[in-house]
Amino acid sequence: MADSPFLGSIREYMLVRRYSRRTIDSYLHWIKRYILFHGKRHPAELAEPHVEQFLTYLAVNRRVSAATQAIVLNALVFLYSHFLNRPLTLGDFRKSSRQAKLPVVLTQDEVRRLIGVLKGTHKLMACLLYGSGLRRIELVRLRVNDVDLDHLQLRIWNGKGFKHRLTTLAPELADALSNQIQQVALFLESDLSVEGYSGVYMPDALDRKYPNASKSLGWQYLFPASKLSYQPGTGLLRRHHFDESALNKLVKQAALDAKIRKQVTCHTLRHSFATHLLQSGTDIRTVQEQLGHADVKTTEIYTHVLKQGAHGVRSPLSGL
């Protein structure tokens, strides 16, 4: 099933249209689950009631979150509206009632301890996750050109929802970033001497528009992989960016080493960035822009965090 011609054709369709590999993998996963749920029947034989049945099953039987159910809906809308050219007109289906978890937020002292156990490039990466409120994928996809030391900002291209934004950059990181760019330049110098090296991956067919850009410093990943590798699907020899899963592992290990008892991931540092900005008096619209949220309601979850415990309601025990 994983290698079926049908799923393979969907993958090719999405690759040609420049969908991200993350989106491709996610959509294929849920389309496959949808097909298996209906006894391996071809989606062309199925209709709106079958889609509604699957979405209801996920909400009621599998108790997926509202966010997951929305991803599944997007995948199936893509399948029918774009790939099969048969737009869906959905009626009622059971919406997921599972509430989103409140984010885990570190105190400033905990952030200081976590960063303190890291060194070199790993420390810089953690500082950017917290100091600029980046998502994990946004950090590893940063290019040298995206660092603006003159205006102390980072350019984030094609973030969640394919949105671009600018976010703040702590001046304390300027020297470390300059050193990192020098290290990237050394990698590039070495790579250019390797036979068959094709340059860094260029998005949106920019390699055709700017044929020499893939081997220029500005387009290299700010946090490159340690080794050259062959790009899946093309066989081109490139230097990819730092691995996402490795980044999460090093942040989790740093939290353990710092003796932080909370469940810490890369996203915890982003949550902490938002919460600490609000604590310092930054208005919620500014925080929304920094995080790249389409709707301020998404940002408002951090105000709920601030209202917990001593930051919101004073315990009656304190009056005894």
MIVOMAR-137260 format. One line per 4 residues: number of its first residue (from 1); their letters; for each residue y, z, x of N, C-alpha, C. Coordinates in steps of 0.001 Angstrom, whole numbers, always signed. Atoms other than C-alpha are relative to their C-alpha. Layout:
BEGIN
NUM	a	Y:Z:X:Y:Z:X:Y:Z:X ~ ... $
END
This chain:
BEGIN
1	mads	-1205:+0:+833:+0:+0:+0:+1255:+0:+868 ~ -1176:-108:-854:+2409:+880:+2821:+381:-1348:+588 ~ -246:+1300:-606:+2014:-2644:+4253:-95:-1128:-1015 ~ +157:+1033:+1019:+1928:-4507:+922:+1070:-1072:+172 $
5	pflg	-982:+1091:-93:+3641:-7916:+881:+1236:+255:-861 ~ -1129:-260:+890:+5819:-6747:-2030:+1008:+935:+656 ~ -901:-934:-675:+7243:-3743:-165:+598:-624:+1252 ~ -507:+687:-1190:+7544:-5868:+2955:+1135:-951:-331 $
9	sire	-1063:+925:+398:+9631:-8412:+1083:+1275:+745:-383 ~ -1175:-820:+316:+11922:-5647:-198:+685:+428:+1294 ~ -555:-413:-1294:+12355:-4396:+3365:+801:-1146:+628 ~ -695:+1161:-588:+13277:-7894:+4579:+1290:-297:-759 $
13	ymlv	-1178:+242:+842:+15689:-8342:+1670:+1130:+959:+387 ~ -1010:-1006:-320:+17489:-5098:+2589:+501:-155:+1432 ~ -411:+191:-1391:+17509:-5803:+6328:+1004:-1144:+128 ~ -897:+1158:-53:+19137:-9192:+5823:+1383:+367:-528 $
17	rrys	-1268:-392:+610:+21836:-7528:+3709:+598:+1232:+652 ~ -584:-1045:-852:+22518:-4895:+6367:-30:+1394:-612 ~ +180:-1381:+439:+21308:-1821:+4496:-414:+832:+1208 ~ +391:-861:-1113:+20904:+1133:+6840:-1498:+270:-61 $
21	rrti	+1447:-296:-41:+17374:+1956:+7969:-324:+1266:-781 ~ +192:-1230:+774:+17759:+5379:+6399:-123:-335:-1486 ~ +45:+392:+1411:+18491:+3790:+3001:-1255:-805:-295 ~ +1202:+819:+190:+15684:+1268:+3414:-1238:+879:-109 $
25	dsyl	+1180:-878:+10:+13114:+3955:+4218:-43:+850:-1269 ~ -57:-838:+1193:+14290:+6159:+1342:-352:-796:-1260 ~ +266:+813:+1192:+14275:+3377:-1256:-1460:-448:-60 ~ +1396:+439:-16:+10866:+2072:-161:-947:+1144:-344 $
29	hwik	+834:-1170:+311:+9413:+5572:-344:-85:+224:-1507 ~ +4:-297:+1435:+10485:+6061:-3960:-501:-1167:-830 ~ +563:+1148:+706:+9643:+2525:-5050:-1529:+45:+78 ~ +1463:-135:-152:+6145:+3078:-3655:-534:+1095:-918 $
33	ryil	+429:-1094:+876:+5882:+6408:-5503:+11:-439:-1465 ~ -123:+519:+1368:+7003:+4669:-8722:-1182:-908:-340 ~ +1124:+922:+221:+4339:+1974:-8342:-1310:+772:-101 ~ +1228:-807:+38:+1594:+4519:-7606:-82:+814:-1285 $
37	fhgk	-37:-802:+1228:+2685:+6668:-10566:-499:-815:-1196 ~ +410:+870:+1114:+2068:+3690:-12864:-1264:-807:+343 ~ +1304:+587:-251:-1378:+2900:-11486:+34:-1290:+798 ~ -139:+1170:-876:-234:+332:-8903:+326:-1285:-758 $
41	rhpa	-447:+1188:+734:+1127:-1999:-11557:+1249:-562:+665 ~ -1173:+634:-595:+3699:-4498:-10329:+1242:+371:-819 ~ -1205:-385:+742:+7263:-3391:-11229:+482:-1059:-991 ~ -410:+1053:+939:+7860:-6773:-12897:-694:+148:-1346 $
45	elae	+732:-225:+1243:+5273:-5709:-15502:+496:+1251:-734 ~ -488:-1257:+558:+7136:-2467:-16142:+1432:-180:-493 ~ -1344:+117:+578:+10371:-1831:-18043:+680:+1365:-42 ~ -811:-1221:+42:+12978:+810:-18851:-794:+1254:-372 $
49	phve	+744:-1219:+344:+10563:+3240:-20583:-839:+534:+1161 ~ +805:-430:-1144:+8425:+3307:-17431:+881:+688:+1051 ~ -952:-630:-928:+11478:+4116:-15269:+384:+1378:-526 ~ -382:-1284:+603:+12557:+6866:-17689:-1148:+1007:+88 $
53	qflt	+1175:-885:-84:+9020:+8278:-17712:-139:+571:+1407 ~ +128:-454:-1383:+8951:+8464:-13910:+1098:+998:+353 ~ -1109:-914:-289:+12400:+10100:-13691:-208:+1347:-687 ~ +277:-1246:+727:+11393:+12657:-16331:-1117:+784:+678 $
57	ylav	+1115:-642:-715:+8128:+13387:-14494:+514:+734:+1239 ~ -522:-626:-1219:+10041:+14102:-11281:+789:+1262:-323 ~ -818:-1159:+366:+12424:+16487:-13060:-836:+1140:-567 ~ +754:-1030:+719:+9855:+18320:-15214:-1210:+491:+800 $
61	nrrv	+1247:-372:-675:+6615:+18245:-13214:+189:+293:+1484 ~ -205:-193:-1438:+7823:+17940:-9631:+1214:+867:+309 ~ -1188:-849:-136:+11066:+19886:-10186:+856:-386:+1210 ~ -874:+448:-1082:+13049:+17765:-7762:+1434:+385:-327 $
65	saat	-1406:-331:+207:+16731:+18517:-7293:+722:-1150:-679 ~ -809:+1042:+633:+19446:+16615:-9124:+358:-1082:+1006 ~ -353:+975:-1033:+20408:+14950:-5831:-1161:-945:+282 ~ +1181:+835:-243:+16844:+13727:-5247:-234:-951:-1162 $
69	qaiv	+185:+859:+1155:+16567:+12423:-8785:+1024:-1139:+3 ~ -1037:+1037:-72:+19840:+10530:-8271:-365:-1069:+1023 ~ +437:+964:-1012:+18440:+8909:-5114:-1090:-907:-567 ~ +1084:+781:+615:+15325:+7816:-7025:+586:-1004:-993 $
73	lnal	-634:+896:+965:+17488:+6370:-9789:+688:-1164:+717 ~ -664:+1058:-767:+19547:+4445:-7222:-1012:-1013:+543 ~ +1033:+874:-559:+16366:+3074:-5639:-559:-940:-1072 ~ +584:+821:+1065:+14981:+1844:-8970:+1025:-960:-606 $
77	vfly	-1055:+916:+443:+18309:+400:-10088:+125:-1157:+984 ~ -19:+1066:-1011:+18388:-1512:-6790:-1182:-952:-197 ~ +1213:+806:+140:+14811:-2699:-7310:+134:-1014:-1131 ~ -50:+886:+1162:+15443:-4116:-10757:+1260:-880:-15 $
81	shfl	-1249:+749:+133:+19104:-5141:-10617:+202:-998:+1121 ~ -266:+864:-1154:+19205:-6637:-7126:-1222:-823:+410 ~ +1162:+707:-529:+15688:-7507:-6017:-704:-839:-1066 ~ +688:+724:+1069:+14075:-8474:-9335:+970:-729:-934 $
85	nrpl	-1037:+661:+814:+17382:-9634:-10855:-222:+237:-1493 ~ +242:-378:+1395:+16630:-7755:-14050:+654:+1357:-244 ~ -738:-1264:+127:+19339:-5120:-14661:-609:+946:-1029 ~ +560:-1021:+877:+18214:-1872:-16239:+1039:+469:-1010 $
89	tlgd	-819:-677:+1006:+19600:-413:-19456:-778:+1230:-430 ~ +793:-1214:+211:+18297:+3119:-19419:+526:+802:-1177 ~ -355:-901:+1084:+18247:+5424:-22412:-32:+1430:+506 ~ +58:-1407:-376:+17478:+9130:-22261:-1201:+271:+893 $
93	frks	+1094:-561:-785:+15420:+10762:-19574:+407:+1405:+387 ~ -257:-1416:-303:+15129:+14381:-18560:+727:+127:+1333 ~ -763:-229:-1234:+17808:+15301:-16039:-534:+1243:+700 ~ +450:-1159:-762:+16864:+17666:-13265:+947:+1167:-234 $
97	srqa	-806:-1206:+236:+18036:+21192:-14000:-15:+940:+1195 ~ +70:-857:-1180:+17282:+22569:-10559:+1362:+46:+677 ~ -1329:-164:-569:+20522:+23960:-9185:-15:-183:+1520 ~ -135:+128:-1447:+21736:+23080:-5722:+169:+1387:+619 $
101	klpv	-117:-1285:-685:+21464:+25922:-3245:+1413:+188:+521 ~ -1260:-280:-682:+24581:+27643:-2032:-211:-212:+1500 ~ +186:+285:-1427:+25165:+26567:+1559:-63:+1268:+844 ~ +36:-1072:-994:+24267:+28843:+4451:+1203:-175:+917 $
105	vltq	-1219:+55:-813:+27447:+29673:+6363:-67:+1075:+1082 ~ -47:-943:-1107:+27768:+31303:+9757:+1378:+648:+76 ~ -1294:-599:-322:+30491:+33764:+10682:+518:-651:+1278 ~ -552:+571:-1224:+32829:+32733:+13466:-667:+602:+1236 $
109	devr	+698:-619:-1130:+31097:+35224:+15742:-1373:-631:+203 ~ +1313:+650:-114:+27722:+33656:+14968:+125:-1408:+582 ~ -224:+1324:-578:+29109:+30191:+15713:+248:+121:+1494 ~ -312:-214:-1419:+30482:+31496:+19009:-1271:+310:+795 $
113	rlig	+1249:-352:-689:+27097:+32982:+19928:-924:-1200:+114 ~ +877:+1173:-15:+25207:+29819:+18981:+468:-996:+1063 ~ -536:+947:-985:+27487:+27564:+21020:-148:+545:+1410 ~ +50:-631:-1316:+27387:+30072:+23861:-1328:-133:+719 $
117	vlkg	+1309:+121:-654:+23664:+29608:+24491:-308:-1440:+409 ~ +206:+1405:-339:+24013:+25822:+24834:+820:-390:+1219 ~ -701:+463:-1191:+25130:+23892:+27895:+160:-1516:-40 ~ -168:+1430:-220:+26418:+20457:+28814:+161:-811:-1280 $
121	thkl	-108:+919:+1136:+25970:+17608:+26333:-419:+665:-1301 ~ +458:-677:+1210:+24070:+19782:+23868:+1088:+924:-555 ~ -1096:-868:+436:+26959:+22231:+23748:+1114:-828:-634 ~ -1042:+867:+548:+29447:+19407:+23184:-377:-503:-1385 $
125	macl	+452:+494:+1300:+27373:+18054:+20309:+135:+1083:-1073 ~ -123:-1100:+956:+27230:+21448:+18594:+1471:+293:-307 ~ -1433:-233:+197:+30973:+21882:+19104:+602:-1037:-949 ~ -516:+1045:+880:+31634:+18558:+17353:-525:+160:-1429 $
129	lygs	+542:-248:+1336:+29311:+19375:+14451:+835:+1050:-721 ~ -785:-1078:+595:+31273:+22562:+13847:+1495:-309:+8 ~ -1443:+170:-153:+34728:+21621:+15131:+577:-1160:-769 ~ -493:+1164:+735:+34961:+18300:+13292:-718:-187:-1336 $
133	glrr	+675:+51:+1302:+32631:+18946:+10335:-854:-1233:-199 ~ +769:+1238:+86:+30346:+16022:+11115:-1396:+222:-574 ~ +1420:+47:+338:+27057:+15195:+9497:-778:-365:+1266 ~ +830:+270:-1177:+24178:+14902:+11947:-8:-1483:+365 $
137	ielv	+76:+1430:-268:+23906:+11123:+11583:+1345:-538:+458 ~ -1322:+434:-434:+27663:+10729:+11976:+234:+325:+1462 ~ -170:-385:-1398:+27566:+12561:+15275:-749:-950:+925 ~ +783:+814:-935:+24764:+10553:+16858:+429:-1467:-35 $
141	rlrv	-457:+1384:+82:+26298:+7266:+15661:+1396:-221:+576 ~ -1326:+157:-594:+29670:+7935:+17293:-60:-959:+1185 ~ -152:+892:-1148:+30757:+5211:+19721:+1176:+501:+842 ~ -1098:-414:-881:+33095:+5681:+22681:+1343:-339:-645 $
145	ndvd	-1244:+424:+658:+35781:+3760:+20740:+444:+927:-1123 ~ -317:-851:+1150:+35620:+6318:+17938:+718:+1278:+395 ~ -659:-1208:-496:+37076:+9082:+20124:+1453:-324:+323 ~ -1433:+212:-217:+40891:+9172:+19965:+595:+1286:+560 $
149	ldhl	-504:-1205:-645:+42019:+11742:+22495:+1515:+99:-106 ~ -1458:-21:+111:+45675:+10739:+22143:+451:+673:-1291 ~ -374:-571:+1293:+45796:+11687:+18460:-946:+1108:-450 ~ +953:-1087:+268:+42968:+14252:+18615:-698:-190:-1354 $
153	qlri	+743:+283:+1213:+40830:+12650:+15953:-1226:-851:+320 ~ +1197:+829:-100:+37445:+11001:+15455:+0:-985:-1156 ~ +138:+1003:+1054:+36889:+7792:+13522:-1462:-43:-434 ~ +1355:+16:+558:+33846:+7950:+11264:-136:-1261:-844 $
157	wngk	+215:+1258:+709:+32586:+4553:+10126:-1278:+77:-833 ~ +1184:+76:+863:+30209:+4030:+7213:-717:+1338:-114 ~ +609:-1294:+281:+29652:+7685:+6466:-763:-69:-1313 ~ +747:-23:+1248:+27834:+8773:+3330:+777:-779:-1061 $
161	gfkh	-670:+855:+976:+28579:+6241:+589:+761:-1144:+644 ~ -623:+1097:-747:+29660:+3724:+3269:+1518:+167:+104 ~ -1433:-254:-83:+33089:+5396:+3480:+405:+263:+1452 ~ -588:-275:-1306:+35313:+5498:+6564:+975:+1172:-146 $
165	rltt	-985:-1069:+51:+37459:+8493:+7449:+402:+395:+1424 ~ -416:-631:-1242:+39355:+10283:+10209:-216:+1495:-149 ~ +160:-1453:+44:+38540:+13877:+11068:+562:+608:+1274 ~ -687:-675:-1090:+40110:+16417:+13367:-879:+145:+1236 $
169	lape	+697:-189:-1273:+39193:+16876:+17019:+680:+1133:+747 ~ -564:-1154:-700:+39679:+20190:+18814:+469:-398:+1400 ~ -498:+361:-1338:+41892:+19745:+21936:-812:+634:+1117 ~ +820:-682:-1020:+39583:+22165:+23773:-1171:-858:+466 $
173	lada	+1145:+848:-351:+36941:+19415:+23819:+397:-1246:+787 ~ -477:+1227:-643:+39096:+16773:+25532:-659:-231:+1357 ~ +590:+165:-1337:+37803:+17400:+29060:-1495:-307:-89 ~ +1438:+222:+147:+34167:+17586:+27949:-278:-1414:-513 $
177	lsnq	+184:+1359:+527:+34536:+14333:+26013:+291:-1053:+1076 ~ -300:+927:-1101:+36138:+12597:+29006:-1169:-75:+970 ~ +1172:-27:-891:+33198:+13702:+31157:-1187:-723:-640 ~ +1107:+666:+696:+30745:+12483:+28506:+176:-1512:+49 $
181	iqqv	-264:+1435:-57:+32395:+9060:+28433:-284:-545:+1399 ~ +330:+410:-1376:+32086:+8880:+32222:-1515:-117:+178 ~ +1457:+57:-90:+28370:+9623:+31869:-537:-1244:-710 ~ +396:+1208:+725:+28033:+6843:+29283:+264:-1238:+851 $
185	alfl	-330:+1131:-872:+29745:+4476:+31733:-1046:-176:+1096 ~ +1044:+74:-1019:+27125:+5326:+34364:-1299:-561:-583 ~ +1177:+556:+682:+24318:+4634:+31894:+152:-1512:-160 ~ -238:+1420:+252:+25898:+1287:+31042:-110:-809:+1291 $
189	esdl	+75:+693:-1294:+26279:+315:+34698:-1456:-202:+408 ~ +1416:+96:-331:+22584:+1037:+35217:-716:-991:-922 ~ +663:+877:+972:+21513:-787:+32038:+291:-1471:+265 ~ -389:+1395:-228:+23404:-3951:+32928:-785:-654:+1130 $
193	sveg	+794:+543:-1105:+21232:-4320:+36012:-1462:-217:-373 ~ +1387:+118:+454:+18016:-4253:+33958:-210:-1379:-631 ~ +294:+1332:+538:+16498:-7670:+33261:-420:+98:-1466 ~ +348:+14:+1419:+16313:-8401:+29547:+798:+955:-852 $
197	ysgv	-815:-941:+778:+18843:-5759:+28538:+909:-776:-947 ~ -722:+761:+1023:+20465:-6933:+25276:+1285:+662:-467 ~ -1199:-699:+452:+23299:-4453:+24972:-299:+927:-1156 ~ +167:-969:+1072:+23835:-1784:+22353:-49:-722:-1351 $
201	ympd	+42:+568:+1351:+23106:-2446:+18670:+1415:-78:-561 ~ -1314:+209:+600:+26175:-3867:+16905:-143:-116:-1510 ~ +130:+38:+1457:+26686:-3290:+13161:+687:-1210:-613 ~ -670:+1007:+825:+27596:-5859:+10507:+220:-1332:+708 $
205	aldr	-46:+1314:-664:+26874:-8932:+12626:+1166:-144:+971 ~ -1111:+67:-954:+29675:-8027:+15037:-423:-599:+1337 ~ +470:+590:-1247:+27465:-9213:+17894:+243:-1507:+30 ~ -307:+1435:+43:+28060:-12780:+16698:+1503:-249:+103 $
209	kypn	-1457:+157:-39:+31792:-12309:+16243:+560:+346:+1373 ~ -442:-435:-1338:+32228:-10479:+19572:-1223:+44:+913 ~ +1271:+82:-738:+29324:-11655:+21754:-81:+869:+1245 ~ +29:-815:-1222:+30334:-9583:+24802:+180:+1490:-274 $
213	asks	-330:-1390:+315:+31150:-6344:+22971:-1181:+944:+195 ~ +1170:-875:-84:+27571:-5009:+23031:-234:+540:+1414 ~ +158:-458:-1389:+27824:-4642:+26804:+1306:+565:+551 ~ -1256:-630:-406:+31318:-3142:+26861:-79:+1499:-239 $
217	lgwq	+73:-1461:+76:+31926:+588:+27296:+379:+525:-1381 ~ -504:-538:+1255:+33845:+1081:+24062:-1002:+16:-1128 ~ +974:+82:+1083:+30897:+90:+21869:-1268:+798:+264 ~ +1211:-779:-291:+28302:+2272:+23582:+2:+1299:-803 $
221	ylfp	+109:-1288:+690:+26992:+5325:+21755:+526:+1113:+900 ~ -554:-1117:-759:+28830:+8473:+22805:-1105:+919:+505 ~ +1142:-826:-394:+25512:+10331:+22937:-1249:-890:+32 ~ +1102:+968:-80:+22966:+7770:+24158:-1348:+674:+225 $
225	askl	+1363:-457:-299:+19203:+8161:+24338:-199:+24:+1509 ~ +238:-144:-1442:+17786:+9081:+27731:-677:-1221:+610 ~ +733:+1163:-518:+15734:+5876:+27991:+324:-1243:-823 ~ -66:+1264:+724:+15955:+2216:+27066:-1252:-140:-867 $
229	syqp	+1156:+219:+869:+13685:+1134:+24213:+182:-1333:-719 ~ -47:+1262:+722:+12808:-1955:+22204:+338:+259:-1470 ~ -442:-181:+1374:+14578:-2215:+18860:-1065:-488:-978 ~ +998:+419:+983:+12104:-2269:+15937:+476:-1216:-784 $
233	gtgl	-318:+1175:+793:+11987:-5580:+14136:+553:-1167:+782 ~ -587:+1085:-791:+13742:-7554:+16870:-629:-109:+1379 ~ +575:+10:-1343:+12018:-6558:+20115:+1034:-56:+1104 ~ -1061:+46:-1007:+15404:-6446:+21881:+69:+1326:+759 $
237	lrrh	-88:-1191:-837:+15783:-4019:+24784:+1401:+583:-94 ~ -1307:-638:+195:+18579:-1577:+23997:-81:+1483:+375 ~ -54:-1463:-116:+19728:+2004:+24520:+502:+536:-1335 ~ -320:-527:+1325:+19663:+3753:+21167:+825:+1280:+158 $
241	hfde	-732:-1262:-79:+21585:+6911:+20274:-968:+1182:+72 ~ +760:-1252:-56:+20378:+10507:+20657:-772:+167:-1308 ~ +881:-110:+1164:+17517:+11284:+18275:+470:+1105:-954 ~ -453:-949:+1029:+18516:+12983:+15010:-861:+1258:-70 $
245	saln	+901:-1149:+140:+15445:+15188:+14764:+83:+913:+1216 ~ -146:-814:-1209:+15864:+16332:+18362:+1261:+841:-69 ~ -1254:-742:+141:+19429:+17358:+17561:-192:+1214:-897 ~ +235:-1126:+906:+18293:+19511:+14648:-847:+1079:+669 $
249	klvk	+861:-958:-693:+15596:+21127:+16803:+783:+832:+995 ~ -728:-762:-1016:+18040:+22081:+19539:+974:+981:-654 ~ -886:-925:+706:+20463:+23623:+17004:-793:+1191:-536 ~ +844:-1094:+499:+17644:+25634:+15409:-418:+934:+1128 $
253	qaal	+409:-825:-1130:+16464:+26818:+18823:+1167:+816:+519 ~ -1189:-733:-447:+20001:+27779:+19791:+266:+1193:-904 ~ -194:-1110:+929:+20252:+29911:+16647:-997:+1119:+275 ~ +1003:-1012:-348:+17012:+31670:+17577:+376:+724:+1280 $
257	daki	-383:-595:-1286:+18196:+32219:+21144:+1209:+920:-151 ~ -1188:-817:+242:+21468:+33623:+19795:-289:+1172:-938 ~ +449:-1079:+885:+19437:+36000:+17565:+746:-6:-1344 ~ -593:+152:+1325:+20957:+34645:+14363:-1144:-77:-1004 $
261	rkqv	+1137:-129:+899:+18675:+35557:+11473:+52:-971:-1180 ~ -126:+966:+1087:+19940:+32905:+9046:-771:-1275:+335 ~ +620:+1308:-186:+18236:+29549:+8504:+1086:-997:+397 ~ -1088:+823:-536:+20389:+27300:+10680:-484:-1418:+271 $
265	tcht	+225:+1415:-306:+20460:+23486:+10779:+1334:-592:+455 ~ -1259:+667:-344:+23032:+20948:+11918:+997:+102:-1146 ~ -893:-7:+1161:+24424:+20947:+8383:+631:+1370:-209 ~ -579:-1336:+96:+24991:+24699:+8594:+1338:+41:+729 $
269	lrhs	-1257:+28:-745:+27683:+24001:+11190:+1076:-745:-786 ~ -951:+710:+870:+29327:+21500:+8823:+449:+907:-1146 ~ -360:-963:+1044:+29192:+24091:+6012:+981:+1043:+542 ~ -838:-1032:-593:+30764:+26622:+8347:+1400:-540:+282 $
273	fath	-1283:+668:-220:+33532:+24178:+9315:+836:+37:-1276 ~ -729:+71:+1270:+34506:+23741:+5652:+425:+1389:-472 ~ -294:-1347:+481:+34309:+27422:+4771:+1083:+661:+839 ~ -992:-625:-878:+36311:+28551:+7793:+1368:-643:-154 $
277	llqs	-1290:+641:+281:+39012:+25960:+7071:+632:+603:-1253 ~ -522:-583:+1236:+39374:+27320:+3528:+425:+1449:+223 ~ -357:-1385:-308:+39390:+30881:+4853:+1345:+84:+714 ~ -1245:-12:-776:+42262:+29972:+7167:+1199:-492:-815 $
281	gtdi	-1098:+397:+861:+44342:+28692:+4229:+169:-1494:-175 ~ -78:+1449:+179:+43710:+24934:+4450:-279:-343:-1460 ~ +191:+325:+1416:+44051:+23377:+994:-1269:-826:-192 ~ +1320:+571:+254:+40887:+22078:-641:+10:-1523:+78 $
285	rtvq	-74:+1454:-88:+42075:+18447:-813:-99:-476:+1443 ~ +84:+339:-1425:+42511:+18373:+2955:-1427:+165:+497 ~ +1385:-232:-396:+39047:+19860:+3430:-889:-1118:-558 ~ +749:+1102:+615:+37673:+17228:+1023:+118:-1262:+856 $
289	eqlg	-214:+1194:-821:+39218:+14443:+3160:-709:+119:+1342 ~ +649:-209:-1294:+37909:+15965:+6387:-1514:-173:-101 ~ +1448:+80:+181:+34371:+16160:+5003:-448:-1380:-482 ~ +368:+1311:+526:+34487:+12707:+3403:-682:+70:-1348 $
293	hadv	+573:-123:+1340:+33557:+13933:-82:+752:-916:-965 ~ -628:+880:+983:+34203:+11401:-2852:+640:+794:-1132 ~ -459:-805:+1130:+34716:+14139:-5439:+302:+1409:+487 ~ -385:-1342:-430:+36561:+17411:-4892:-971:+1058:-526 $
297	ktte	+967:-964:+531:+33896:+19114:-7043:-1096:+312:+1019 ~ +996:-237:-1051:+31488:+18682:-4140:+531:+1008:+1003 ~ -619:-910:-963:+33926:+20519:-1878:+139:+1404:-579 ~ -245:-1293:+636:+34430:+23308:-4411:-1143:+986:+180 $
301	iyth	+1114:-931:-223:+30995:+24735:-3606:+356:+1016:+1076 ~ -382:-931:-1071:+32614:+26289:-528:+929:+1096:-507 ~ -799:-1073:+591:+35068:+28178:-2706:-910:+1017:-666 ~ +975:-926:+579:+32027:+29676:-4455:-542:+932:+1083 $
305	vlkq	+485:-817:-1108:+30786:+30877:-1069:+1012:+1090:+328 ~ -1043:-962:-348:+34134:+32549:-387:+138:+1110:-1034 ~ -126:-991:+1061:+33989:+34361:-3725:-1161:+975:-36 ~ +1140:-909:-24:+30696:+36051:-2886:+382:+1286:+736 $
309	gahg	-140:-1255:-741:+30648:+39686:-1831:+1432:+440:+171 ~ -1288:-615:-256:+33698:+41273:-225:+1147:-978:-52 ~ -1070:+992:+52:+35630:+37992:-181:+441:-284:-1432 ~ -351:+269:+1400:+35652:+37918:-4001:+100:+1270:-804 $
313	vrsp	+38:-1182:+853:+34553:+40909:-6058:-229:+1263:+840 ~ +171:-1267:-700:+34987:+44426:-4728:-1089:+809:-684 ~ +1102:-766:+563:+31832:+46454:-5198:+492:+1333:-547 ~ -407:-1312:+521:+32220:+49543:-7442:-437:+1143:+896 $
317	lsgl	+438:-1045:-914:+30340:+51500:-4787:+1124:+404:+939 ~ -1082:-278:-946:+33411:+51227:-2587:+1011:+996:-574 ~ -944:-930:+603:+35350:+53346:-5075:-523:+1415:-163 ~ +569:-1347:+147:+32998:+56313:-5001:+518:+946:+1075 $
END
